[in-house]
Amino acid sequence: MKDIYVVGAIIEYNGKILCAQRSSSMTLADLWEFPGGKIEGNETHQEALKREIKEELELDIKVDDQLFEETIYEYDFGRVHLAAYRCGYMKGTPYLSEHKAVKWLEVEELKDLQWAPADIPIVEKLMQEGVSA
């Protein structure tokens, strides 16, 4: 089975978290996720997240040094290793180059979305811990 290493951004702003809906043409179509993507070359997780969020959403973020949660989920297309980090929103307006929609939601509202399976443990941990100060 192919191993795919990706990073996800838990972008927090004013007590809310940015959630992104995958487009209908993507694998895992229409499911919600924490935006991010594949790690390229010798990038650190933080460098990959900053690049991916800038490319996909045209946002500037600050990425925490500490890993928030790591999940592994076996899909039919491969085994996804997802490393999620809390991030602070710095500037920009979300631009949808790859996603169908984005929403800023309070932690309690996260349960109302249909999440990609690899993201579900992250949602559950966030609901226990809440947003950063």
N, CA, C and O atoms as a GROMACS GRO file, in nm:
protein
  532
    1MET      N    1   0.084  -0.118   0.000
    1MET     CA    2   0.000   0.000   0.000
    1MET      C    3   0.088   0.125   0.000
    1MET      O    4   0.188   0.131   0.071
    2LYS      N    5   0.049   0.223  -0.080
    2LYS     CA    6   0.123   0.348  -0.092
    2LYS      C    7   0.103   0.434   0.032
    2LYS      O    8  -0.009   0.455   0.077
    3ASP      N    9   0.214   0.485   0.088
    3ASP     CA   10   0.208   0.576   0.202
    3ASP      C   11   0.212   0.720   0.151
    3ASP      O   12   0.299   0.756   0.071
    4ILE      N   13   0.119   0.801   0.198
    4ILE     CA   14   0.108   0.941   0.158
    4ILE      C   15   0.119   1.026   0.283
    4ILE      O   16   0.040   1.012   0.376
    5TYR      N   17   0.218   1.116   0.285
    5TYR     CA   18   0.242   1.199   0.402
    5TYR      C   19   0.190   1.341   0.376
    5TYR      O   20   0.235   1.408   0.284
    6VAL      N   21   0.096   1.384   0.459
    6VAL     CA   22   0.035   1.515   0.441
    6VAL      C   23   0.030   1.590   0.574
    6VAL      O   24   0.041   1.532   0.682
    7VAL      N   25   0.012   1.721   0.562
    7VAL     CA   26  -0.003   1.807   0.679
    7VAL      C   27  -0.136   1.880   0.669
    7VAL      O   28  -0.184   1.911   0.560
    8GLY      N   29  -0.195   1.906   0.785
    8GLY     CA   30  -0.323   1.978   0.790
    8GLY      C   31  -0.312   2.095   0.886
    8GLY      O   32  -0.248   2.086   0.991
    9ALA      N   33  -0.377   2.206   0.848
    9ALA     CA   34  -0.374   2.329   0.928
    9ALA      C   35  -0.504   2.349   1.003
    9ALA      O   36  -0.611   2.357   0.942
   10ILE      N   37  -0.495   2.357   1.133
   10ILE     CA   38  -0.609   2.393   1.216
   10ILE      C   39  -0.597   2.544   1.236
   10ILE      O   40  -0.537   2.591   1.333
   11ILE      N   41  -0.653   2.620   1.142
   11ILE     CA   42  -0.636   2.766   1.141
   11ILE      C   43  -0.741   2.828   1.233
   11ILE      O   44  -0.862   2.814   1.212
   12GLU      N   45  -0.692   2.897   1.336
   12GLU     CA   46  -0.781   2.957   1.436
   12GLU      C   47  -0.778   3.109   1.424
   12GLU      O   48  -0.674   3.170   1.404
   13TYR      N   49  -0.898   3.168   1.439
   13TYR     CA   50  -0.911   3.314   1.434
   13TYR      C   51  -1.039   3.355   1.506
   13TYR      O   52  -1.147   3.306   1.474
   14ASN      N   53  -1.026   3.442   1.602
   14ASN     CA   54  -1.142   3.492   1.678
   14ASN      C   55  -1.227   3.379   1.735
   14ASN      O   56  -1.350   3.386   1.732
   15GLY      N   57  -1.162   3.275   1.787
   15GLY     CA   58  -1.235   3.166   1.849
   15GLY      C   59  -1.300   3.068   1.753
   15GLY      O   60  -1.376   2.981   1.795
   16LYS      N   61  -1.271   3.082   1.624
   16LYS     CA   62  -1.328   2.991   1.525
   16LYS      C   63  -1.218   2.919   1.448
   16LYS      O   64  -1.102   2.961   1.450
   17ILE      N   65  -1.257   2.810   1.382
   17ILE     CA   66  -1.162   2.727   1.308
   17ILE      C   67  -1.204   2.722   1.162
   17ILE      O   68  -1.322   2.706   1.130
   18LEU      N   69  -1.106   2.734   1.072
   18LEU     CA   70  -1.135   2.730   0.928
   18LEU      C   71  -1.146   2.585   0.882
   18LEU      O   72  -1.055   2.504   0.901
   19CYS      N   73  -1.259   2.553   0.821
   19CYS     CA   74  -1.286   2.420   0.767
   19CYS      C   75  -1.301   2.433   0.616
   19CYS      O   76  -1.359   2.530   0.568
   20ALA      N   77  -1.249   2.336   0.542
   20ALA     CA   78  -1.253   2.342   0.396
   20ALA      C   79  -1.322   2.218   0.340
   20ALA      O   80  -1.297   2.106   0.382
   21GLN      N   81  -1.411   2.242   0.243
   21GLN     CA   82  -1.482   2.132   0.178
   21GLN      C   83  -1.414   2.098   0.047
   21GLN      O   84  -1.390   2.184  -0.037
   22ARG      N   85  -1.382   1.970   0.031
   22ARG     CA   86  -1.316   1.923  -0.091
   22ARG      C   87  -1.411   1.938  -0.210
   22ARG      O   88  -1.532   1.921  -0.196
   23SER      N   89  -1.355   1.970  -0.324
   23SER     CA   90  -1.439   1.989  -0.443
   23SER      C   91  -1.493   1.855  -0.492
   23SER      O   92  -1.444   1.748  -0.454
   24SER      N   93  -1.592   1.862  -0.576
   24SER     CA   94  -1.657   1.742  -0.629
   24SER      C   95  -1.564   1.660  -0.718
   24SER      O   96  -1.586   1.541  -0.738
   25SER      N   97  -1.458   1.724  -0.772
   25SER     CA   98  -1.366   1.653  -0.862
   25SER      C   99  -1.249   1.589  -0.788
   25SER      O  100  -1.171   1.515  -0.849
   26MET      N  101  -1.235   1.615  -0.658
   26MET     CA  102  -1.124   1.561  -0.580
   26MET      C  103  -1.160   1.423  -0.526
   26MET      O  104  -1.277   1.388  -0.516
   27THR      N  105  -1.057   1.344  -0.490
   27THR     CA  106  -1.086   1.221  -0.415
   27THR      C  107  -1.148   1.266  -0.283
   27THR      O  108  -1.123   1.378  -0.238
   28LEU      N  109  -1.228   1.182  -0.223
   28LEU     CA  110  -1.302   1.217  -0.102
   28LEU      C  111  -1.390   1.340  -0.127
   28LEU      O  112  -1.399   1.430  -0.043
   29ALA      N  113  -1.453   1.342  -0.244
   29ALA     CA  114  -1.532   1.457  -0.289
   29ALA      C  115  -1.634   1.500  -0.186
   29ALA      O  116  -1.702   1.418  -0.123
   30ASP      N  117  -1.644   1.632  -0.169
   30ASP     CA  118  -1.743   1.700  -0.086
   30ASP      C  119  -1.726   1.680   0.064
   30ASP      O  120  -1.804   1.735   0.142
   31LEU      N  121  -1.627   1.602   0.108
   31LEU     CA  122  -1.603   1.587   0.251
   31LEU      C  123  -1.525   1.709   0.302
   31LEU      O  124  -1.458   1.777   0.225
   32TRP      N  125  -1.535   1.733   0.430
   32TRP     CA  126  -1.466   1.846   0.492
   32TRP      C  127  -1.331   1.801   0.548
   32TRP      O  128  -1.313   1.685   0.585
   33GLU      N  129  -1.238   1.896   0.552
   33GLU     CA  130  -1.103   1.866   0.600
   33GLU      C  131  -1.041   1.992   0.658
   33GLU      O  132  -1.092   2.103   0.641
   34PHE      N  133  -0.928   1.971   0.726
   34PHE     CA  134  -0.843   2.082   0.762
   34PHE      C  135  -0.751   2.101   0.642
   34PHE      O  136  -0.683   2.007   0.601
   35PRO      N  137  -0.746   2.222   0.585
   35PRO     CA  138  -0.669   2.241   0.461
   35PRO      C  139  -0.521   2.213   0.482
   35PRO      O  140  -0.469   2.225   0.593
   36GLY      N  141  -0.455   2.177   0.376
   36GLY     CA  142  -0.312   2.146   0.380
   36GLY      C  143  -0.275   2.069   0.255
   36GLY      O  144  -0.332   2.091   0.148
   37GLY      N  145  -0.180   1.979   0.267
   37GLY     CA  146  -0.140   1.902   0.150
   37GLY      C  147  -0.013   1.823   0.174
   37GLY      O  148   0.032   1.804   0.287
   38LYS      N  149   0.043   1.777   0.062
   38LYS     CA  150   0.161   1.690   0.068
   38LYS      C  151   0.288   1.768   0.100
   38LYS      O  152   0.302   1.885   0.065
   39ILE      N  153   0.378   1.699   0.168
   39ILE     CA  154   0.509   1.755   0.201
   39ILE      C  155   0.599   1.730   0.080
   39ILE      O  156   0.604   1.619   0.027
   40GLU      N  157   0.668   1.835   0.037
   40GLU     CA  158   0.756   1.823  -0.081
   40GLU      C  159   0.902   1.827  -0.040
   40GLU      O  160   0.941   1.906   0.046
   41GLY      N  161   0.981   1.741  -0.102
   41GLY     CA  162   1.126   1.741  -0.081
   41GLY      C  163   1.166   1.736   0.064
   41GLY      O  164   1.120   1.650   0.140
   42ASN      N  165   1.252   1.830   0.103
   42ASN     CA  166   1.303   1.834   0.241
   42ASN      C  167   1.229   1.935   0.328
   42ASN      O  168   1.283   1.980   0.429
   43GLU      N  169   1.106   1.970   0.291
   43GLU     CA  170   1.029   2.068   0.369
   43GLU      C  171   1.002   2.016   0.509
   43GLU      O  172   0.981   1.897   0.531
   44THR      N  173   1.001   2.108   0.604
   44THR     CA  174   0.950   2.074   0.736
   44THR      C  175   0.797   2.076   0.727
   44THR      O  176   0.741   2.127   0.630
   45HIS      N  177   0.732   2.020   0.826
   45HIS     CA  178   0.586   2.025   0.828
   45HIS      C  179   0.536   2.169   0.824
   45HIS      O  180   0.440   2.201   0.754
   46GLN      N  181   0.602   2.256   0.899
   46GLN     CA  182   0.562   2.396   0.906
   46GLN      C  183   0.578   2.465   0.770
   46GLN      O  184   0.491   2.541   0.728
   47GLU      N  185   0.689   2.439   0.703
   47GLU     CA  186   0.712   2.499   0.570
   47GLU      C  187   0.608   2.450   0.470
   47GLU      O  188   0.556   2.527   0.390
   48ALA      N  189   0.578   2.320   0.475
   48ALA     CA  190   0.478   2.264   0.384
   48ALA      C  191   0.341   2.326   0.408
   48ALA      O  192   0.270   2.359   0.313
   49LEU      N  193   0.303   2.343   0.534
   49LEU     CA  194   0.173   2.403   0.565
   49LEU      C  195   0.164   2.546   0.517
   49LEU      O  196   0.064   2.585   0.455
   50LYS      N  197   0.266   2.625   0.543
   50LYS     CA  198   0.264   2.765   0.499
   50LYS      C  199   0.251   2.773   0.347
   50LYS      O  200   0.174   2.853   0.295
   51ARG      N  201   0.327   2.688   0.276
   51ARG     CA  202   0.322   2.688   0.129
   51ARG      C  203   0.185   2.645   0.079
   51ARG      O  204   0.126   2.711  -0.006
   52GLU      N  205   0.135   2.533   0.131
   52GLU     CA  206   0.007   2.479   0.085
   52GLU      C  207  -0.108   2.576   0.111
   52GLU      O  208  -0.193   2.595   0.024
   53ILE      N  209  -0.112   2.637   0.227
   53ILE     CA  210  -0.221   2.729   0.261
   53ILE      C  211  -0.213   2.855   0.173
   53ILE      O  212  -0.315   2.909   0.133
   54LYS      N  213  -0.092   2.899   0.144
   54LYS     CA  214  -0.074   3.015   0.055
   54LYS      C  215  -0.121   2.978  -0.086
   54LYS      O  216  -0.191   3.056  -0.151
   55GLU      N  217  -0.082   2.859  -0.135
   55GLU     CA  218  -0.121   2.816  -0.270
   55GLU      C  219  -0.270   2.790  -0.282
   55GLU      O  220  -0.333   2.834  -0.378
   56GLU      N  221  -0.328   2.719  -0.186
   56GLU     CA  222  -0.468   2.677  -0.196
   56GLU      C  223  -0.568   2.784  -0.156
   56GLU      O  224  -0.675   2.794  -0.216
   57LEU      N  225  -0.534   2.865  -0.056
   57LEU     CA  226  -0.632   2.958  -0.001
   57LEU      C  227  -0.588   3.105  -0.001
   57LEU      O  228  -0.665   3.193   0.034
   58GLU      N  229  -0.462   3.130  -0.041
   58GLU     CA  230  -0.404   3.265  -0.042
   58GLU      C  231  -0.408   3.329   0.096
   58GLU      O  232  -0.434   3.449   0.110
   59LEU      N  233  -0.381   3.248   0.199
   59LEU     CA  234  -0.376   3.298   0.336
   59LEU      C  235  -0.234   3.286   0.390
   59LEU      O  236  -0.159   3.195   0.354
   60ASP      N  237  -0.198   3.380   0.476
   60ASP     CA  238  -0.072   3.371   0.549
   60ASP      C  239  -0.106   3.323   0.690
   60ASP      O  240  -0.198   3.374   0.755
   61ILE      N  241  -0.031   3.223   0.736
   61ILE     CA  242  -0.056   3.166   0.868
   61ILE      C  243   0.073   3.154   0.946
   61ILE      O  244   0.182   3.154   0.889
   62LYS      N  245   0.058   3.143   1.078
   62LYS     CA  246   0.170   3.113   1.167
   62LYS      C  247   0.144   2.972   1.220
   62LYS      O  248   0.037   2.945   1.275
   63VAL      N  249   0.240   2.883   1.203
   63VAL     CA  250   0.222   2.743   1.240
   63VAL      C  251   0.291   2.714   1.373
   63VAL      O  252   0.408   2.746   1.391
   64ASP      N  253   0.217   2.652   1.465
   64ASP     CA  254   0.276   2.610   1.593
   64ASP      C  255   0.389   2.511   1.568
   64ASP      O  256   0.386   2.436   1.470
   65ASP      N  257   0.487   2.512   1.655
   65ASP     CA  258   0.598   2.417   1.646
   65ASP      C  259   0.554   2.277   1.689
   65ASP      O  260   0.604   2.177   1.637
   66GLN      N  261   0.460   2.271   1.782
   66GLN     CA  262   0.420   2.143   1.840
   66GLN      C  263   0.309   2.076   1.758
   66GLN      O  264   0.209   2.139   1.724
   67LEU      N  265   0.329   1.950   1.728
   67LEU     CA  266   0.228   1.869   1.659
   67LEU      C  267   0.103   1.860   1.746
   67LEU      O  268   0.113   1.830   1.865
   68PHE      N  269  -0.015   1.885   1.687
   68PHE     CA  270  -0.140   1.875   1.763
   68PHE      C  271  -0.190   1.730   1.766
   68PHE      O  272  -0.226   1.678   1.871
   69GLU      N  273  -0.190   1.666   1.649
   69GLU     CA  274  -0.240   1.529   1.640
   69GLU      C  275  -0.188   1.466   1.511
   69GLU      O  276  -0.172   1.535   1.409
   70GLU      N  277  -0.161   1.338   1.516
   70GLU     CA  278  -0.120   1.264   1.396
   70GLU      C  279  -0.213   1.146   1.380
   70GLU      O  280  -0.237   1.070   1.474
   71THR      N  281  -0.266   1.130   1.258
   71THR     CA  282  -0.356   1.018   1.232
   71THR      C  283  -0.305   0.940   1.111
   71THR      O  284  -0.234   0.993   1.026
   72ILE      N  285  -0.343   0.814   1.106
   72ILE     CA  286  -0.313   0.729   0.991
   72ILE      C  287  -0.445   0.664   0.951
   72ILE      O  288  -0.514   0.605   1.034
   73TYR      N  289  -0.479   0.676   0.823
   73TYR     CA  290  -0.604   0.617   0.777
   73TYR      C  291  -0.580   0.549   0.643
   73TYR      O  292  -0.520   0.606   0.552
   74GLU      N  293  -0.629   0.426   0.632
   74GLU     CA  294  -0.612   0.350   0.508
   74GLU      C  295  -0.734   0.370   0.419
   74GLU      O  296  -0.844   0.322   0.448
   75TYR      N  297  -0.712   0.442   0.310
   75TYR     CA  298  -0.814   0.461   0.207
   75TYR      C  299  -0.788   0.359   0.097
   75TYR      O  300  -0.687   0.288   0.102
   76ASP      N  301  -0.876   0.349   0.000
   76ASP     CA  302  -0.852   0.256  -0.110
   76ASP      C  303  -0.736   0.300  -0.200
   76ASP      O  304  -0.679   0.218  -0.271
   77PHE      N  305  -0.701   0.430  -0.198
   77PHE     CA  306  -0.592   0.481  -0.282
   77PHE      C  307  -0.458   0.485  -0.210
   77PHE      O  308  -0.357   0.515  -0.273
   78GLY      N  309  -0.454   0.456  -0.080
   78GLY     CA  310  -0.329   0.456  -0.006
   78GLY      C  311  -0.348   0.484   0.141
   78GLY      O  312  -0.459   0.514   0.187
   79ARG      N  313  -0.238   0.473   0.215
   79ARG     CA  314  -0.240   0.498   0.360
   79ARG      C  315  -0.196   0.642   0.383
   79ARG      O  316  -0.082   0.679   0.354
   80VAL      N  317  -0.287   0.724   0.435
   80VAL     CA  318  -0.259   0.865   0.458
   80VAL      C  319  -0.210   0.886   0.601
   80VAL      O  320  -0.275   0.846   0.698
   81HIS      N  321  -0.094   0.950   0.612
   81HIS     CA  322  -0.036   0.990   0.741
   81HIS      C  323  -0.058   1.141   0.750
   81HIS      O  324   0.007   1.218   0.680
   82LEU      N  325  -0.149   1.183   0.836
   82LEU     CA  326  -0.185   1.323   0.848
   82LEU      C  327  -0.131   1.381   0.978
   82LEU      O  328  -0.166   1.335   1.087
   83ALA      N  329  -0.046   1.482   0.966
   83ALA     CA  330   0.008   1.554   1.082
   83ALA      C  331  -0.061   1.690   1.087
   83ALA      O  332  -0.046   1.771   0.995
   84ALA      N  333  -0.136   1.714   1.195
   84ALA     CA  334  -0.212   1.839   1.205
   84ALA      C  335  -0.149   1.932   1.309
   84ALA      O  336  -0.106   1.889   1.416
   85TYR      N  337  -0.146   2.060   1.274
   85TYR     CA  338  -0.088   2.162   1.359
   85TYR      C  339  -0.187   2.277   1.377
   85TYR      O  340  -0.257   2.316   1.284
   86ARG      N  341  -0.190   2.330   1.500
   86ARG     CA  342  -0.267   2.451   1.522
   86ARG      C  343  -0.194   2.565   1.452
   86ARG      O  344  -0.071   2.572   1.454
   87CYS      N  345  -0.271   2.654   1.391
   87CYS     CA  346  -0.213   2.766   1.318
   87CYS      C  347  -0.291   2.893   1.351
   87CYS      O  348  -0.411   2.889   1.377
   88GLY      N  349  -0.221   3.003   1.350
   88GLY     CA  350  -0.287   3.132   1.368
   88GLY      C  351  -0.304   3.199   1.233
   88GLY      O  352  -0.213   3.200   1.150
   89TYR      N  353  -0.423   3.255   1.212
   89TYR     CA  354  -0.449   3.332   1.090
   89TYR      C  355  -0.372   3.463   1.100
   89TYR      O  356  -0.376   3.529   1.204
   90MET      N  357  -0.303   3.501   0.993
   90MET     CA  358  -0.229   3.627   0.994
   90MET      C  359  -0.293   3.728   0.900
   90MET      O  360  -0.327   3.839   0.941
   91LYS      N  361  -0.310   3.690   0.771
   91LYS     CA  362  -0.375   3.783   0.679
   91LYS      C  363  -0.422   3.710   0.554
   91LYS      O  364  -0.379   3.598   0.524
   92GLY      N  365  -0.512   3.776   0.482
   92GLY     CA  366  -0.564   3.723   0.357
   92GLY      C  367  -0.713   3.690   0.369
   92GLY      O  368  -0.767   3.676   0.479
   93THR      N  369  -0.776   3.680   0.254
   93THR     CA  370  -0.916   3.638   0.245
   93THR      C  371  -0.916   3.503   0.175
   93THR      O  372  -0.855   3.491   0.068
   94PRO      N  373  -0.981   3.401   0.232
   94PRO     CA  374  -0.977   3.269   0.168
   94PRO      C  375  -1.022   3.273   0.022
   94PRO      O  376  -1.131   3.320  -0.009
   95TYR      N  377  -0.937   3.222  -0.065
   95TYR     CA  378  -0.965   3.211  -0.208
   95TYR      C  379  -0.973   3.062  -0.240
   95TYR      O  380  -0.884   2.986  -0.203
   96LEU      N  381  -1.079   3.022  -0.308
   96LEU     CA  382  -1.101   2.880  -0.333
   96LEU      C  383  -1.041   2.837  -0.467
   96LEU      O  384  -1.107   2.843  -0.570
   97SER      N  385  -0.915   2.793  -0.464
   97SER     CA  386  -0.853   2.744  -0.587
   97SER      C  387  -0.874   2.593  -0.602
   97SER      O  388  -0.878   2.543  -0.714
   98GLU      N  389  -0.887   2.522  -0.491
   98GLU     CA  390  -0.906   2.376  -0.495
   98GLU      C  391  -1.031   2.329  -0.423
   98GLU      O  392  -1.086   2.225  -0.456
   99HIS      N  393  -1.074   2.406  -0.326
   99HIS     CA  394  -1.188   2.364  -0.244
   99HIS      C  395  -1.320   2.419  -0.297
   99HIS      O  396  -1.324   2.518  -0.371
  100LYS      N  397  -1.427   2.354  -0.257
  100LYS     CA  398  -1.562   2.393  -0.295
  100LYS      C  399  -1.614   2.506  -0.206
  100LYS      O  400  -1.685   2.595  -0.252
  101ALA      N  401  -1.578   2.500  -0.077
  101ALA     CA  402  -1.625   2.598   0.020
  101ALA      C  403  -1.534   2.598   0.141
  101ALA      O  404  -1.461   2.503   0.166
  102VAL      N  405  -1.539   2.708   0.217
  102VAL     CA  406  -1.474   2.715   0.346
  102VAL      C  407  -1.573   2.776   0.445
  102VAL      O  408  -1.662   2.853   0.407
  103LYS      N  409  -1.557   2.742   0.571
  103LYS     CA  410  -1.641   2.796   0.678
  103LYS      C  411  -1.554   2.820   0.800
  103LYS      O  412  -1.466   2.740   0.831
  104TRP      N  413  -1.580   2.930   0.870
  104TRP     CA  414  -1.522   2.954   1.001
  104TRP      C  415  -1.624   2.906   1.102
  104TRP      O  416  -1.734   2.961   1.110
  105LEU      N  417  -1.591   2.803   1.179
  105LEU     CA  418  -1.687   2.746   1.272
  105LEU      C  419  -1.633   2.744   1.415
  105LEU      O  420  -1.512   2.734   1.438
  106GLU      N  421  -1.725   2.752   1.509
  106GLU     CA  422  -1.690   2.734   1.650
  106GLU      C  423  -1.666   2.584   1.670
  106GLU      O  424  -1.719   2.502   1.596
  107VAL      N  425  -1.586   2.550   1.770
  107VAL     CA  426  -1.550   2.410   1.794
  107VAL      C  427  -1.674   2.321   1.803
  107VAL      O  428  -1.675   2.211   1.748
  108GLU      N  429  -1.778   2.367   1.872
  108GLU     CA  430  -1.898   2.284   1.890
  108GLU      C  431  -1.968   2.254   1.757
  108GLU      O  432  -2.040   2.155   1.746
  109GLU      N  433  -1.947   2.340   1.657
  109GLU     CA  434  -2.012   2.323   1.527
  109GLU      C  435  -1.941   2.222   1.437
  109GLU      O  436  -1.997   2.178   1.336
  110LEU      N  437  -1.819   2.184   1.471
  110LEU     CA  438  -1.741   2.093   1.386
  110LEU      C  439  -1.812   1.961   1.365
  110LEU      O  440  -1.801   1.900   1.259
  111LYS      N  441  -1.884   1.916   1.465
  111LYS     CA  442  -1.954   1.786   1.457
  111LYS      C  443  -2.064   1.786   1.352
  111LYS      O  444  -2.112   1.680   1.312
  112ASP      N  445  -2.106   1.903   1.306
  112ASP     CA  446  -2.216   1.914   1.209
  112ASP      C  447  -2.172   1.887   1.065
  112ASP      O  448  -2.256   1.874   0.976
  113LEU      N  449  -2.043   1.878   1.042
  113LEU     CA  450  -1.991   1.856   0.906
  113LEU      C  451  -1.958   1.709   0.883
  113LEU      O  452  -1.934   1.634   0.977
  114GLN      N  453  -1.958   1.670   0.755
  114GLN     CA  454  -1.917   1.534   0.719
  114GLN      C  455  -1.768   1.539   0.685
  114GLN      O  456  -1.729   1.589   0.579
  115TRP      N  457  -1.685   1.488   0.776
  115TRP     CA  458  -1.540   1.500   0.766
  115TRP      C  459  -1.478   1.382   0.693
  115TRP      O  460  -1.532   1.271   0.694
  116ALA      N  461  -1.364   1.407   0.628
  116ALA     CA  462  -1.282   1.299   0.572
  116ALA      C  463  -1.236   1.213   0.690
  116ALA      O  464  -1.202   1.267   0.796
  117PRO      N  465  -1.236   1.082   0.675
  117PRO     CA  466  -1.204   0.993   0.788
  117PRO      C  467  -1.074   1.024   0.862
  117PRO      O  468  -1.070   1.014   0.984
  118ALA      N  469  -0.968   1.062   0.792
  118ALA     CA  470  -0.841   1.090   0.858
  118ALA      C  471  -0.850   1.212   0.949
  118ALA      O  472  -0.772   1.226   1.043
  119ASP      N  473  -0.945   1.302   0.922
  119ASP     CA  474  -0.960   1.425   1.000
  119ASP      C  475  -1.046   1.406   1.126
  119ASP      O  476  -1.040   1.488   1.217
  120ILE      N  477  -1.124   1.300   1.132
  120ILE     CA  478  -1.219   1.282   1.242
  120ILE      C  479  -1.151   1.278   1.380
  120ILE      O  480  -1.202   1.342   1.472
  121PRO      N  481  -1.039   1.205   1.399
  121PRO     CA  482  -0.975   1.208   1.531
  121PRO      C  483  -0.929   1.348   1.571
  121PRO      O  484  -0.926   1.381   1.690
  122ILE      N  485  -0.894   1.430   1.475
  122ILE     CA  486  -0.851   1.568   1.503
  122ILE      C  487  -0.971   1.650   1.550
  122ILE      O  488  -0.961   1.727   1.646
  123VAL      N  489  -1.084   1.633   1.482
  123VAL     CA  490  -1.208   1.701   1.522
  123VAL      C  491  -1.243   1.661   1.666
  123VAL      O  492  -1.276   1.746   1.748
  124GLU      N  493  -1.237   1.532   1.695
  124GLU     CA  494  -1.272   1.484   1.828
  124GLU      C  495  -1.181   1.544   1.936
  124GLU      O  496  -1.228   1.582   2.043
  125LYS      N  497  -1.050   1.552   1.907
  125LYS     CA  498  -0.957   1.609   2.004
  125LYS      C  499  -0.983   1.759   2.022
  125LYS      O  500  -0.976   1.810   2.134
  126LEU      N  501  -1.012   1.829   1.914
  126LEU     CA  502  -1.043   1.971   1.923
  126LEU      C  503  -1.168   1.996   2.007
  126LEU      O  504  -1.174   2.091   2.084
  127MET      N  505  -1.268   1.907   1.991
  127MET     CA  506  -1.390   1.925   2.066
  127MET      C  507  -1.367   1.903   2.217
  127MET      O  508  -1.439   1.959   2.300
  128GLN      N  509  -1.267   1.823   2.251
  128GLN     CA  510  -1.232   1.802   2.392
  128GLN      C  511  -1.151   1.920   2.446
  128GLN      O  512  -1.171   1.963   2.560
  129GLU      N  513  -1.059   1.972   2.363
  129GLU     CA  514  -0.964   2.073   2.412
  129GLU      C  515  -1.006   2.217   2.383
  129GLU      O  516  -0.964   2.308   2.455
  130GLY      N  517  -1.089   2.240   2.281
  130GLY     CA  518  -1.129   2.375   2.245
  130GLY      C  519  -1.022   2.449   2.166
  130GLY      O  520  -0.919   2.392   2.131
  131VAL      N  521  -1.048   2.575   2.138
  131VAL     CA  522  -0.954   2.656   2.062
  131VAL      C  523  -0.848   2.715   2.154
  131VAL      O  524  -0.867   2.723   2.276
  132SER      N  525  -0.737   2.756   2.096
  132SER     CA  526  -0.629   2.818   2.173
  132SER      C  527  -0.676   2.956   2.217
  132SER      O  528  -0.769   3.013   2.160
  133ALA      N  529  -0.611   3.008   2.317
  133ALA     CA  530  -0.645   3.142   2.367
  133ALA      C  531  -0.610   3.247   2.265
  133ALA      O  532  -0.631   3.366   2.289
   0.00000   0.00000   0.00000
